[in-house]
Every structure is written in C-alpha cells, then in structure tokens.
Amino acid sequence: MTQPPPPPPNQPPQQPGSGSPQDQPPAPPAGPPATPPAQQQPPQPPQPQPGYGYPQAAPAPQPPQPQPGYGYPGGQQNPYAQQPPAYGQQPPAYGAHPQNPYAQPTQPMHPAQPGYGYPGQPSTMPMQQQGQSGGGRNNTALYIVVAAVVAIALIVGGGIWYAKSSGDDGKKHDTASSDGGTGGGNEKGSGGTTGGGKEKVPSDPSAKPLFNVAMPTTKELTSTTGSWLTEKVYAKSGVAEIVGYDPVKGTENWTIKLPGPVCATTGHVNSENRTAIAFRPKMSQKDATSGCSLISGIDLDTGKRLWTKSVKSGDYPVSFQNLTVAQHTVAVGSTGGGAAFDLDSGKLLWQPKAGDTCYDAGYGGGAKLVAVRKCGDYGNRQLHIQNIDPKTGKVIAEYKMPAGVEYAAVVSTDPLVVAADVGDSAGDGSGISDYFSIDARTGSLLARISAPGKTYSGRCDGITRVEDCHQIVAGNGRLYLPTEEHDGSAAYKDTNEIVSFDLDTGKQTGQRAEAGDGCTLSPLRMDGGNLIAYKRTPYDQGGQVVSIDGGSFKETKLLQNPATGIAQEAESSMLPDYSEILFGEGRLYMSKVFTETKSSGSGSKQYLVVAFGTDG
C-alpha cells in the first residue's frame, strides 16, 4: 500500500476550519507529468519469490502463519497487537469519495445519502435519546437539531442506477464501490458465482472523449468531493455548487448554488435516486464557524433540495466528516457525536444518547447501516462495530474489535467487512493491516484477513472518515484486493494483480487477475457476480475498464480510451487512489476532489471532469 504522493510545490498551508482536524482538507497529490517521464535506472532484481498475490490468510481468530513470497499475508508477521498506535502516526488520507454508479439496494432496503431538499420552517428539536450504556446508542453531548430555512428549492440531480442481477432472487442489491460501500452477492463468503452483471460487452470497446469540465482555480484549496451517475444525469460538485450534466453531451441540465464547499458525501443513493451531502456555511476556511455543519437531502431526478439541517452542541454547530445513507435514513457522525434524519423529510429519527464515554464516530451505509462506536479514552479504546436499524437506531448485532485498534473503516455493510490498522502495524499510511469479515446478523467474526502493506494496495481513512476506502471491493462472497506494484516480466515495466479472499474462511481463493506489464488494476465495484476494474496503462496508452468474471476470473474489455491527445493527458492526471471514477453503460467519468490554487498552477490545463464513452 503506497503513501499518497506529496503536494505540489508552493502549496499554501491548510487553513483552519472549526478547530477540528476533520475540518482540514488534506493536500492533494501532485499529478503525473504531462510529458513522458525520463527513463529510470533499472531496479535491482528481486530475490526469487513464489507466485505473487497468493496469500493464505488464516481463519479467525487465529493470526496467519508466516509464509514466504509476494502475495502471502503471512510473509511478514502481523500479530494481534496489544498496544495502541502512537498518536498522530497515521496521516489523514486524501479525502476522495469515488461514487458507485450501480448501487443496487436489497428490497425493501433503499440505501440513500443526505440530500438537498424542500424548504422547511425553522424549528428546534430536542435530541431523541436511544439505547443503552456501553455498546449502546449513547453519546457524551446533548444536541439540538436546528432546521435551516430553505427559501427556494433548487434543481439538483445525480445518483446511481439500480438493476436486477440475474441468477438471484429478483431483488436489488447495493454493490460495492472503490470507496467502500456495500457489496452485492451473498452475505457470507460462499459466493464466487459468475455472471449476472448489467454491463454489456460492446462490439467495439474503443472509446472517444464525450466532454470535459475545466478545473476551477481558487485562492484556497477547496473541496469538490462528490459525483453521482444516473440514467439521466452525471452530477459533480464544483466550487460551492453541484452541477448536473447530460451524461453524453455534457451540457448543463441544472446547477445548485451553495454558501460554501461540499465537504462530505457518500456513494450511496436510494431507489428514488436521492442522496445527501454536508457543506460549509461559508466559503473561507479561515472562519472558525465554517465547519462542515450543514446537511441536506437532494433528489437527483427532480433536482430539488429536500431539506437542510444542522446539529448543535450547546451554542456551536457540530462539524461532520462522516455522512452516509442507508435505505431512507441519512446518518452523520463525528467526534462530537451523531444523528440520523429521514432522507425524504429531514425529520430527526434518532440520536445517540448522552451520558457515557461512548460516541458514534461514523457510519457505513447502503443496504444496511453500520456504526463504528468508540468507547473509552484514547490508548484504552474499545471499538464496537454495530449493525443498527436505520429507522430506530436500535442495535441488531455488534462485534468488538481487538485491543489496540483505535480506528476502523467500513469497507462494506452487506457483506459486512471492516478494515483496521491493528497496533499501527501497516506502516505505510494506508490505514490497513487487517480486514474483518463479520456476520451482520449475529455479530460474530467470520474471518480475519491479514493484508501486509508491502503486499497489498488500497487504503482507508479510518481516522477522520469511517466510510472512505479506495480500491477495495467486497461482494459475491469475496474480498477483492489489488496487490502493490512490483517488477513485471519485462524490464522497467511494473505491474500488479487483483486477488480475492473467501469471506467465510479468510483464505485466498486462488483467483488472480494479472494487469500485464506496465499496467495496474484497481477494483471499482461489483456488477452482479462480476468485478468491474479500471486498468491504468503506460503514459503513451489510454486506460481501460474491464469486467472480471466472478467465477473464472476471465477478463473482458468494456472500454478502451484513446492513446493520444488532450483527453489522454487529462486521464493520466486522474490517479485511481485520489480521484472519483464512475463507470456505467459504456461510459467512464473521472473527476478530482480538490481545486487547483492560484499559487500552485501546473502550467498545463487541468480538468475537474473528463468523460469517455463507446458507441455501444
């Protein structure tokens, strides 16, 4: 797992927000050069190793035994650490939230996100108290939810498609995305089936540029996180706005103006194409009152802001960096606590109860709602992974993480998979040393999968964002992970693979998709029983989108981007780890999550969005 690239030169320092680390946008990585890189010196040849990407993770609760070679999680010892990580050792990850264009919620569940909505009357609602002490739904602060008056319902759009997968029970399943989300298929790890995908194989996968959006330039580093895709619109956050574009032509269908930048989003959208966002009440981050404190529900088909709310602790608004949608519930969380609203009306549904040292750090959404609940003081923390009822906040089942785990990220809620850096042993800034496959019905651990940073790529920002994982997909009874780049068979041509683990046993299945010399594969999401992945190619070639069969692991090309021109240069700047990548119906959308500042201009034209598509 690689460290994020350094910020560009002359990057201005981060500006203060509301005083909390969550309020600070992490610096974006430097993009790749627009011109071909200089030839590098040949690396030292590695020692002979067994097959890359073939680890054997031990089933829970036993830690894996050391094994030699690339791709063996036992290759480096990763014991259950008994000490907490040193404070501040793990840097916050870059805050990209790639969205999932094909979320397929299991009926009657409808994953959703907080959205912009209909104007509401000013109101003050006391906190609804739920749950019990310890692992229950308690919190340390008393909150007052204040409804902000929205005078005009603005038009907004975006979201994700929903489709039935063949070979199932006819129900809809929310699928996994590159930023976590939820995975389709079996709740346990007995899947590995083939087919059932919606994406069609084109007669000619050659793609052409559809449209692009120029990168806005701002004085301060400004968040543009958030993008959504439906049959009708591709929606993307800009500078204090959300714009809905025609998904083929790129013409602007609508625009929502906001008082400040969008600062928290989720890839989940419910069956009515409604989602939610959090945004700042002011543009400048220098103002201490400009935290990520306003929450809105938005209808992505009608383009209306449904409602806007804030949550107060005493006289001060709570700033949220964790926001998700599950069915018709919007859930927000932070170190100051959490709250849940009805996605359609904005009504307060439930809120963690005050009175003990526990709080809901954040939630994972989709077909289910999962809370990461923290109890105890730093250094003596107990994390509870709780499957909760979205409507009431009642705990259905919970799993207690091992000692020494201070942070955890939700990779998927269905199947339930959590990532953590146990004992700060990852050592590469990825935030992941182990994955935990959990039975959401009973709270029992199914498997613990060791994922050494020197072997596997992908990352999660469990410190500030609970639902912020990249290049990791769970679904079809499997956990799909990319390996780190390593020497290929040709000189100076690095490569990687995608491998899969059984979520019941934690063992590797033996499936391995090879990117090929000079290429790297990044898992994006599930498509029925198949895995959709983005293939990054050398600088003089265009990228690809491929479908990997869930049974045979055979790779089928769905899209091939052009190898030359401005479009190719723009694509090369969209790093999978730090960009939002959406694919659906033969069209690929790539976007960035921060603006370019005036003091750090690259000299070449930069793009907020680039879109490609095949002829069918």
C-alpha positions as CSV (number, residue, x, y, z in Angstrom):
1,M,0.0,0.0,0.0
2,T,1.6,3.2,-1.1
3,Q,1.9,6.5,0.5
4,P,-0.1,9.4,-1.0
5,P,2.1,11.5,-3.4
6,P,3.5,14.7,-2.0
7,P,1.6,18.0,-2.5
8,P,2.6,20.2,-5.4
9,P,5.3,22.8,-4.9
10,N,4.3,26.2,-3.4
11,Q,1.2,24.7,-2.0
12,P,-0.4,27.1,0.6
13,P,-0.8,25.7,4.1
14,Q,-4.1,24.3,5.1
15,Q,-6.4,26.9,6.5
16,P,-8.1,26.5,9.9
17,G,-11.7,25.3,9.9
18,S,-13.7,24.8,13.0
19,G,-10.7,23.8,15.0
20,S,-11.1,20.1,14.5
21,P,-8.6,18.0,12.4
22,Q,-11.6,16.7,10.4
23,D,-12.3,20.2,9.1
24,Q,-9.0,20.5,7.3
25,P,-8.9,19.3,3.7
26,P,-5.8,17.1,3.1
27,A,-3.4,18.3,0.5
28,P,-4.0,16.8,-3.0
29,P,-1.3,14.8,-4.6
30,A,0.9,16.0,-7.4
31,G,-0.3,14.8,-10.7
32,P,1.8,12.8,-13.1
33,P,3.9,14.7,-15.7
34,A,2.1,15.7,-18.9
35,T,5.2,14.6,-20.8
36,P,6.8,11.1,-20.8
37,P,9.0,10.5,-17.8
38,A,12.7,10.2,-18.2
39,Q,13.9,6.6,-18.3
40,Q,14.8,5.4,-14.9
41,Q,17.8,3.2,-13.9
42,P,17.0,-0.5,-13.9
43,P,16.0,-1.7,-10.4
44,Q,17.8,-4.3,-8.5
45,P,16.4,-7.7,-9.4
46,P,14.2,-9.1,-6.6
47,Q,15.0,-12.4,-5.0
48,P,13.1,-15.3,-6.4
49,Q,9.7,-15.4,-4.9
50,P,6.7,-17.8,-5.1
51,G,3.7,-16.6,-7.1
52,Y,2.7,-13.0,-6.5
53,G,-0.7,-12.4,-4.9
54,Y,-1.3,-15.9,-3.4
55,P,-1.6,-15.3,0.4
56,Q,-3.2,-17.7,2.7
57,A,-5.0,-15.7,5.4
58,A,-5.8,-17.6,8.5
59,P,-9.4,-18.0,9.5
60,A,-10.5,-16.1,12.6
61,P,-9.5,-15.9,15.3
62,Q,-6.0,-17.4,14.7
63,P,-3.4,-15.0,13.2
64,P,-1.8,-16.2,9.9
65,Q,1.4,-18.1,9.9
66,P,4.4,-16.6,8.2
67,Q,4.9,-17.7,4.6
68,P,7.5,-16.7,2.0
69,G,7.0,-14.7,-1.2
70,Y,4.9,-11.9,-2.6
71,G,1.2,-12.2,-2.0
72,Y,1.4,-14.2,1.2
73,P,-0.1,-12.2,4.1
74,G,1.9,-14.3,6.4
75,G,5.0,-13.0,4.7
76,Q,5.5,-10.6,7.5
77,Q,4.4,-11.3,11.0
78,N,1.2,-9.3,11.8
79,P,0.2,-10.4,15.3
80,Y,-2.7,-9.1,17.4
81,A,-1.1,-6.0,18.8
82,Q,-1.8,-5.2,22.5
83,Q,-0.7,-1.6,22.4
84,P,-2.5,1.3,20.7
85,P,-0.8,3.2,17.8
86,A,1.1,6.3,18.7
87,Y,-1.0,9.4,18.4
88,G,-0.6,11.2,15.1
89,Q,1.4,8.4,13.5
90,Q,-1.1,7.8,10.7
91,P,-1.7,10.8,8.5
92,P,-5.2,11.5,7.3
93,A,-5.8,10.2,3.8
94,Y,-6.7,12.3,0.9
95,G,-10.4,12.8,1.1
96,A,-11.7,11.5,-2.2
97,H,-15.0,9.8,-2.3
98,P,-15.4,7.9,-5.5
99,Q,-19.1,7.2,-6.0
100,N,-20.7,4.0,-7.1
101,P,-22.8,4.3,-10.2
102,Y,-24.6,1.0,-9.9
103,A,-25.8,0.7,-6.3
104,Q,-28.5,-2.0,-6.1
105,P,-30.2,-1.9,-2.8
106,T,-31.9,-5.1,-1.5
107,Q,-35.6,-4.6,-1.3
108,P,-37.2,-3.3,0.7
109,M,-34.0,-1.5,1.8
110,H,-33.1,1.6,-0.1
111,P,-29.6,2.9,0.5
112,A,-29.5,6.7,0.3
113,Q,-27.4,9.7,1.1
114,P,-28.3,13.0,2.7
115,G,-29.6,15.4,0.2
116,Y,-30.7,18.9,-0.6
117,G,-34.4,19.4,-0.3
118,Y,-37.6,21.2,0.1
119,P,-37.7,24.4,2.2
120,G,-38.6,23.8,5.8
121,Q,-39.9,26.0,8.6
122,P,-37.4,27.0,11.3
123,S,-37.7,24.5,14.2
124,T,-35.8,23.3,17.2
125,M,-36.0,19.7,18.1
126,P,-34.6,18.2,21.3
127,M,-32.4,15.2,20.9
128,Q,-34.2,11.9,20.9
129,Q,-32.4,9.6,23.3
130,Q,-31.9,5.9,22.3
131,G,-30.1,2.9,23.5
132,Q,-28.2,1.7,26.5
133,S,-24.8,2.4,28.0
134,G,-21.5,0.8,26.9
135,G,-22.1,-0.5,23.4
136,G,-25.5,1.1,23.0
137,R,-26.5,4.2,21.3
138,N,-25.2,6.7,23.8
139,N,-23.2,9.9,23.4
140,T,-21.4,12.5,25.6
141,A,-23.1,15.6,24.3
142,L,-26.6,16.9,24.1
143,Y,-27.6,18.2,20.7
144,I,-30.3,20.5,19.4
145,V,-31.2,20.0,15.8
146,V,-31.9,23.2,14.0
147,A,-33.7,23.2,10.7
148,A,-32.4,25.9,8.3
149,V,-34.9,27.6,6.2
150,V,-34.5,27.0,2.5
151,A,-36.4,29.6,0.6
152,I,-36.1,28.1,-2.8
153,A,-36.0,24.5,-3.9
154,L,-33.0,24.3,-6.2
155,I,-32.7,21.8,-9.0
156,V,-30.2,19.0,-8.5
157,G,-29.5,15.6,-9.9
158,G,-27.2,12.7,-9.9
159,G,-27.2,9.3,-8.3
160,I,-26.8,5.7,-9.4
161,W,-28.6,3.2,-11.4
162,Y,-30.3,0.2,-9.9
163,A,-30.8,-3.1,-11.8
164,K,-31.7,-6.6,-11.0
165,S,-29.0,-9.2,-11.2
166,S,-29.8,-12.4,-13.0
167,G,-29.4,-15.6,-11.0
168,D,-30.6,-14.1,-7.8
169,D,-34.0,-13.9,-6.1
170,G,-35.1,-11.0,-8.2
171,K,-34.2,-8.5,-5.5
172,K,-31.9,-5.5,-5.9
173,H,-28.5,-5.5,-4.3
174,D,-26.4,-2.5,-3.4
175,T,-23.0,-3.1,-5.0
176,A,-19.5,-2.2,-3.9
177,S,-17.6,0.8,-5.0
178,S,-13.9,1.8,-4.9
179,D,-14.6,3.9,-1.8
180,G,-16.0,1.2,0.2
181,G,-19.8,1.0,0.0
182,T,-21.6,-2.3,0.1
183,G,-21.1,-5.4,-1.9
184,G,-23.7,-7.4,-3.8
185,G,-24.0,-11.2,-3.6
186,N,-24.0,-13.4,-0.5
187,E,-23.8,-12.0,2.9
188,K,-21.3,-14.7,3.8
189,G,-18.4,-15.9,1.8
190,S,-19.8,-18.8,0.0
191,G,-20.3,-16.9,-3.3
192,G,-17.9,-16.7,-6.2
193,T,-20.6,-17.1,-8.7
194,T,-20.3,-15.9,-12.3
195,G,-22.3,-13.5,-14.5
196,G,-25.4,-11.6,-13.5
197,G,-23.9,-8.3,-14.5
198,K,-25.7,-5.4,-16.1
199,E,-22.8,-4.1,-18.2
200,K,-22.9,-5.1,-21.8
201,V,-19.8,-6.1,-23.8
202,P,-19.6,-3.6,-26.7
203,S,-19.0,-4.8,-30.3
204,D,-16.1,-2.2,-30.3
205,P,-14.7,-1.1,-26.9
206,S,-12.8,1.8,-28.5
207,A,-14.0,5.0,-26.6
208,K,-14.0,8.6,-27.6
209,P,-14.0,11.7,-25.4
210,L,-17.5,12.8,-24.5
211,F,-16.9,16.0,-22.7
212,N,-14.7,17.6,-20.1
213,V,-15.1,20.3,-17.4
214,A,-12.2,22.8,-16.8
215,M,-10.6,22.8,-13.4
216,P,-11.7,25.9,-11.3
217,T,-8.9,27.9,-9.8
218,T,-9.3,29.2,-6.2
219,K,-7.3,31.2,-3.6
220,E,-7.7,28.4,-1.1
221,L,-7.6,24.7,-1.6
222,T,-11.3,23.9,-2.0
223,S,-13.1,20.6,-1.8
224,T,-15.0,19.4,-4.8
225,T,-15.8,15.9,-3.4
226,G,-18.9,14.2,-4.7
227,S,-20.1,12.7,-8.1
228,W,-23.1,10.7,-9.0
229,L,-24.5,8.9,-12.1
230,T,-28.0,8.0,-13.1
231,E,-29.7,7.2,-16.4
232,K,-30.5,10.9,-16.8
233,V,-27.5,12.9,-15.4
234,Y,-23.9,12.9,-14.3
235,A,-23.7,15.2,-11.3
236,K,-20.4,16.7,-9.9
237,S,-19.6,19.0,-7.1
238,G,-17.8,22.2,-8.1
239,V,-16.8,25.3,-6.1
240,A,-19.7,25.7,-3.7
241,E,-22.1,24.2,-6.2
242,I,-23.4,20.9,-7.7
243,V,-23.9,20.8,-11.4
244,G,-25.9,18.2,-13.3
245,Y,-24.6,17.4,-16.8
246,D,-26.1,15.4,-19.6
247,P,-24.2,12.1,-19.3
248,V,-23.4,12.0,-23.0
249,K,-23.3,15.6,-24.3
250,G,-22.0,17.2,-21.1
251,T,-24.5,20.1,-21.4
252,E,-25.5,21.6,-18.0
253,N,-29.0,20.5,-17.0
254,W,-29.1,22.3,-13.7
255,T,-26.9,23.9,-11.0
256,I,-27.3,24.2,-7.3
257,K,-25.5,27.1,-5.7
258,L,-24.3,26.6,-2.1
259,P,-23.0,29.1,0.5
260,G,-19.8,27.0,0.9
261,P,-18.0,24.0,-0.5
262,V,-19.3,20.4,-0.3
263,C,-17.2,18.7,2.3
264,A,-18.8,15.3,2.9
265,T,-20.6,13.0,0.6
266,T,-21.4,9.3,0.2
267,G,-21.6,7.0,-2.8
268,H,-24.9,5.5,-1.7
269,V,-28.2,6.6,-3.4
270,N,-31.5,5.1,-2.7
271,S,-34.0,3.6,-5.2
272,E,-35.6,7.0,-5.7
273,N,-32.2,8.5,-6.7
274,R,-32.0,10.6,-3.6
275,T,-28.8,11.2,-1.7
276,A,-27.3,13.6,0.8
277,I,-24.3,15.9,1.3
278,A,-22.7,18.1,4.0
279,F,-21.4,21.5,3.2
280,R,-19.9,24.6,4.8
281,P,-22.0,27.7,5.5
282,K,-19.2,29.9,4.3
283,M,-16.5,29.8,1.6
284,S,-13.5,30.6,3.7
285,Q,-12.0,28.0,6.0
286,K,-10.3,30.8,8.0
287,D,-13.6,31.5,9.7
288,A,-14.0,29.2,12.8
289,T,-17.7,28.9,12.2
290,S,-17.3,27.5,8.7
291,G,-17.1,23.8,9.7
292,C,-18.8,21.1,7.7
293,S,-22.1,21.7,9.6
294,L,-24.9,21.9,7.1
295,I,-26.6,18.7,5.9
296,S,-29.1,18.5,3.0
297,G,-31.1,15.8,1.2
298,I,-31.2,16.1,-2.5
299,D,-33.4,14.5,-5.1
300,L,-31.2,13.6,-8.1
301,D,-34.1,13.1,-10.5
302,T,-36.1,16.3,-9.9
303,G,-33.1,18.4,-8.9
304,K,-34.7,19.7,-5.7
305,R,-33.1,20.4,-2.3
306,L,-35.3,18.5,0.0
307,W,-34.3,20.0,3.4
308,T,-31.3,21.5,5.2
309,K,-30.4,20.8,8.9
310,S,-27.6,21.4,11.4
311,V,-26.8,19.8,14.7
312,K,-25.7,21.9,17.7
313,S,-23.7,21.0,20.8
314,G,-24.6,23.8,23.1
315,D,-24.2,27.1,21.1
316,Y,-21.9,25.6,18.5
317,P,-22.8,23.7,15.3
318,V,-21.3,20.2,15.1
319,S,-18.9,19.7,12.1
320,F,-19.4,16.3,10.3
321,Q,-16.9,14.5,8.1
322,N,-18.8,11.2,8.2
323,L,-22.1,11.0,6.2
324,T,-23.9,8.1,4.7
325,V,-27.3,6.9,3.5
326,A,-29.0,3.6,4.3
327,Q,-32.4,2.9,2.9
328,H,-34.3,6.2,3.7
329,T,-32.0,7.3,6.5
330,V,-29.2,9.8,6.5
331,A,-26.7,9.2,9.2
332,V,-23.9,11.7,10.2
333,G,-21.2,11.2,12.8
334,S,-18.1,12.8,14.2
335,T,-16.0,13.0,17.4
336,G,-18.9,15.2,18.7
337,G,-21.5,12.5,18.1
338,G,-24.0,11.5,15.5
339,A,-27.6,11.9,14.3
340,A,-30.0,10.4,11.9
341,F,-32.6,12.0,9.7
342,D,-35.3,10.8,7.3
343,L,-34.0,11.3,3.8
344,D,-37.3,12.4,2.4
345,S,-38.5,14.8,5.1
346,G,-35.4,15.7,7.1
347,K,-37.2,14.6,10.3
348,L,-34.9,13.7,13.2
349,L,-35.2,9.9,13.5
350,W,-32.8,9.1,16.4
351,Q,-29.7,10.4,18.1
352,P,-27.1,8.7,20.3
353,K,-27.9,9.3,24.0
354,A,-25.8,11.4,26.2
355,G,-24.3,10.1,29.5
356,D,-21.2,8.0,29.0
357,T,-17.8,7.9,27.2
358,C,-19.1,6.3,24.0
359,Y,-19.9,8.0,20.8
360,D,-20.7,7.1,17.2
361,A,-17.6,8.2,15.2
362,G,-19.4,7.5,11.9
363,Y,-21.5,5.1,9.8
364,G,-21.3,2.9,6.8
365,G,-24.4,2.8,4.6
366,G,-26.1,1.1,1.7
367,A,-28.4,-1.9,2.2
368,K,-27.6,-1.8,5.9
369,L,-26.5,0.8,8.4
370,V,-23.3,0.1,10.4
371,A,-21.9,2.3,13.2
372,V,-18.3,2.5,14.3
373,R,-18.9,3.3,18.0
374,K,-15.9,4.3,20.2
375,C,-15.9,3.8,24.0
376,G,-13.2,4.7,26.5
377,D,-10.3,7.1,26.4
378,Y,-7.5,7.2,23.8
379,G,-5.0,4.5,24.5
380,N,-7.7,2.3,26.2
381,R,-10.2,2.4,23.4
382,Q,-12.9,-0.3,22.6
383,L,-14.4,-0.1,19.2
384,H,-17.9,-1.6,18.6
385,I,-18.9,-2.5,15.0
386,Q,-22.7,-2.3,15.3
387,N,-25.4,-3.3,12.7
388,I,-28.2,-1.0,13.6
389,D,-31.8,-0.4,12.5
390,P,-31.7,2.7,10.2
391,K,-35.2,3.8,11.4
392,T,-34.7,3.5,15.1
393,G,-31.0,3.3,15.8
394,K,-31.5,0.0,17.7
395,V,-28.5,-2.3,17.8
396,I,-29.2,-5.5,16.0
397,A,-25.8,-7.1,16.5
398,E,-22.3,-5.9,17.3
399,Y,-18.7,-7.1,17.2
400,K,-16.0,-5.8,19.5
401,M,-12.7,-5.1,17.7
402,P,-9.5,-6.4,19.2
403,A,-7.5,-4.4,21.7
404,G,-5.1,-2.0,20.2
405,V,-7.5,-0.8,17.4
406,E,-8.1,2.9,17.7
407,Y,-9.6,3.5,14.2
408,A,-11.7,1.3,11.9
409,A,-13.3,1.9,8.4
410,V,-16.3,0.2,6.9
411,V,-15.5,-1.3,3.6
412,S,-18.9,-2.8,3.1
413,T,-22.1,-3.2,5.1
414,D,-23.5,-6.1,3.1
415,P,-21.4,-8.2,3.3
416,L,-20.1,-6.6,6.5
417,V,-16.3,-6.0,6.1
418,V,-14.3,-3.6,8.3
419,A,-10.7,-2.6,7.8
420,A,-8.3,-1.6,10.5
421,D,-4.6,-0.9,11.2
422,V,-4.1,-3.2,14.2
423,G,-1.4,-1.9,16.5
424,D,-0.3,0.6,13.9
425,S,1.4,-2.3,12.1
426,A,0.6,-1.3,8.5
427,G,3.5,1.1,8.4
428,D,2.7,2.6,5.0
429,G,-0.1,5.2,5.7
430,S,-2.8,3.0,4.2
431,G,-4.7,2.6,7.4
432,I,-5.0,-1.2,6.8
433,S,-3.2,-4.2,8.3
434,D,-6.2,-6.5,8.6
435,Y,-9.8,-6.9,7.3
436,F,-12.5,-8.3,9.5
437,S,-15.4,-10.2,7.9
438,I,-18.4,-10.1,10.3
439,D,-21.8,-11.8,10.3
440,A,-24.1,-8.8,10.5
441,R,-26.9,-10.9,11.9
442,T,-25.1,-12.3,14.9
443,G,-22.1,-10.0,15.3
444,S,-19.7,-13.0,15.2
445,L,-16.3,-12.8,13.4
446,L,-16.2,-15.0,10.3
447,A,-12.6,-14.3,9.3
448,R,-9.7,-12.0,9.9
449,I,-7.7,-11.4,6.8
450,S,-4.1,-10.2,7.1
451,A,-3.1,-7.7,4.4
452,P,0.5,-6.5,4.8
453,G,1.2,-3.1,3.4
454,K,4.2,-4.4,1.4
455,T,2.0,-6.8,-0.5
456,Y,-1.4,-5.2,-0.9
457,S,-2.6,-1.8,-2.1
458,G,-5.8,0.0,-1.4
459,R,-6.3,2.3,1.6
460,C,-8.9,3.5,4.1
461,D,-9.1,6.8,6.1
462,G,-10.4,5.4,9.3
463,I,-9.2,8.4,11.4
464,T,-11.5,11.1,10.0
465,R,-13.8,9.3,7.7
466,V,-15.4,5.9,8.6
467,E,-16.7,5.3,5.1
468,D,-13.7,6.2,2.9
469,C,-11.9,3.2,1.4
470,H,-10.4,3.1,-2.1
471,Q,-9.6,0.3,-4.5
472,I,-11.2,-2.3,-2.2
473,V,-14.4,-4.2,-3.1
474,A,-16.4,-6.7,-1.2
475,G,-19.2,-8.7,-2.8
476,N,-20.1,-12.1,-4.3
477,G,-18.8,-13.7,-1.0
478,R,-15.3,-12.3,-1.7
479,L,-13.0,-9.6,-0.8
480,Y,-11.1,-8.2,-3.8
481,L,-7.7,-6.5,-3.2
482,P,-5.1,-5.2,-5.6
483,T,-1.5,-6.1,-4.9
484,E,1.2,-3.5,-4.7
485,E,3.1,-2.7,-7.9
486,H,6.1,-4.9,-8.5
487,D,8.5,-5.9,-11.3
488,G,6.8,-7.3,-14.3
489,S,8.3,-9.8,-16.8
490,A,9.7,-7.0,-19.0
491,A,12.4,-4.6,-18.0
492,Y,11.2,-1.4,-16.3
493,K,7.6,-2.5,-16.6
494,D,5.9,-2.6,-13.2
495,T,2.6,-4.4,-12.8
496,N,0.1,-5.7,-10.2
497,E,-2.8,-8.2,-9.8
498,I,-6.2,-8.4,-8.2
499,V,-6.7,-11.3,-5.8
500,S,-9.7,-12.5,-3.9
501,F,-10.4,-13.9,-0.4
502,D,-13.3,-16.0,0.8
503,L,-15.2,-14.0,3.4
504,D,-16.2,-17.1,5.3
505,T,-12.8,-18.6,5.7
506,G,-10.5,-15.7,5.1
507,K,-8.4,-17.8,2.8
508,Q,-7.4,-16.8,-0.7
509,T,-9.5,-18.4,-3.4
510,G,-6.7,-18.8,-5.9
511,Q,-8.3,-16.3,-8.3
512,R,-5.9,-13.8,-9.7
513,A,-6.3,-11.2,-12.5
514,E,-3.0,-10.0,-13.9
515,A,-2.8,-6.4,-15.1
516,G,0.1,-7.1,-17.5
517,D,3.5,-5.4,-17.9
518,G,3.3,-1.7,-17.5
519,C,-0.3,-1.8,-16.3
520,T,-2.1,-1.7,-12.9
521,L,-5.6,-2.9,-12.0
522,S,-7.8,-1.1,-9.5
523,P,-11.1,-2.6,-8.3
524,L,-14.1,-0.3,-8.7
525,R,-17.3,-2.1,-7.9
526,M,-19.4,-5.2,-8.3
527,D,-21.6,-5.8,-11.4
528,G,-23.8,-8.7,-10.3
529,G,-21.3,-11.5,-9.8
530,N,-18.6,-9.8,-11.8
531,L,-15.9,-7.3,-10.7
532,I,-15.5,-4.0,-12.6
533,A,-11.9,-2.7,-12.5
534,Y,-10.0,0.2,-14.0
535,K,-6.8,-0.6,-15.8
536,R,-4.2,2.1,-15.7
537,T,-1.8,1.8,-18.7
538,P,1.6,3.4,-19.6
539,Y,1.7,7.1,-20.3
540,D,1.5,6.6,-24.1
541,Q,-1.7,4.5,-24.0
542,G,-5.3,5.0,-22.9
543,G,-6.8,3.5,-19.9
544,Q,-9.3,0.6,-19.9
545,V,-12.3,-0.6,-18.0
546,V,-12.6,-4.4,-17.7
547,S,-15.1,-6.9,-16.3
548,I,-13.6,-9.8,-14.3
549,D,-15.8,-12.8,-14.2
550,G,-16.7,-13.8,-10.7
551,G,-16.2,-17.5,-11.3
552,S,-13.5,-17.9,-13.9
553,F,-11.8,-14.5,-13.3
554,K,-11.6,-14.1,-17.1
555,E,-11.1,-10.5,-18.1
556,T,-13.3,-8.8,-20.7
557,K,-12.6,-5.4,-22.0
558,L,-15.6,-3.0,-21.7
559,L,-13.9,0.3,-22.7
560,Q,-10.5,1.4,-24.2
561,N,-9.7,5.1,-24.1
562,P,-7.8,6.9,-26.8
563,A,-4.0,6.7,-26.6
564,T,-3.2,10.3,-27.7
565,G,-4.3,13.9,-27.3
566,I,-5.5,16.2,-24.6
567,A,-8.1,13.6,-23.3
568,Q,-5.3,11.1,-22.7
569,E,-3.2,13.7,-20.9
570,A,-6.2,14.6,-18.7
571,E,-6.9,10.9,-17.9
572,S,-3.3,10.4,-16.9
573,S,-3.7,13.0,-14.1
574,M,-6.7,11.1,-12.6
575,L,-4.9,8.8,-10.2
576,P,-7.3,6.0,-9.0
577,D,-6.3,6.5,-5.4
578,Y,-7.1,10.2,-5.4
579,S,-9.9,10.6,-7.9
580,E,-13.6,9.7,-8.3
581,I,-14.1,7.1,-11.0
582,L,-17.6,6.1,-12.2
583,F,-18.4,3.7,-14.9
584,G,-21.9,2.7,-16.3
585,E,-23.4,1.8,-19.7
586,G,-20.2,2.0,-21.6
587,R,-19.2,5.5,-20.2
588,L,-16.4,6.4,-17.9
589,Y,-16.3,9.5,-15.8
590,M,-13.2,10.6,-13.9
591,S,-13.1,13.7,-11.6
592,K,-10.9,15.4,-9.0
593,V,-11.8,16.2,-5.4
594,F,-9.9,19.5,-4.9
595,T,-9.5,22.6,-6.9
596,E,-6.2,24.0,-8.2
597,T,-4.9,27.0,-6.2
598,K,-3.5,30.1,-8.0
599,S,-0.1,29.7,-6.3
600,S,0.3,26.0,-7.3
601,G,-0.7,26.2,-11.0
602,S,0.8,23.3,-13.0
603,G,1.3,25.4,-16.2
604,S,-0.8,23.0,-18.3
605,K,-4.6,22.9,-18.5
606,Q,-6.2,20.9,-15.8
607,Y,-9.7,19.3,-15.7
608,L,-12.2,18.8,-13.0
609,V,-14.0,16.1,-15.1
610,V,-13.2,14.0,-18.1
611,A,-15.7,11.7,-19.7
612,F,-15.3,8.9,-22.3
613,G,-17.8,6.6,-24.0
614,T,-18.2,3.8,-26.5
615,D,-20.7,3.7,-29.3
616,G,-22.4,0.7,-27.8
